[in-house]
Amino acid sequence: MKTNTRFIKSITKAAAENDTIMPWARGKRRAEFIAKRRAEEMPQRKTA
């Protein structure tokens, strides 16, 4: 099967240029995401 090197090079270039920040990335945004998720998991208790 013939390989299309130009196509492969363009895909590799596009992947290298990708700068989308994912929510699970390390840092401040990740800590905020985890804190939000934990707050949602903990049910609010009603005082009787």
Phi, psi and omega in degrees: 000136181283135177266136179264092186294326179296319178296314180298319179295322180292322178294317179297319179294316180296321179293324180290330181277352182294121181233027179291132179271121180272149182296337181269007178294151181294152174122197185299315181299322180295316180297319178296319180297316181293319179298318179296317181296318180294323179295324180287328182287326183280116180290145178282128180272138176268133176276131184281000000 
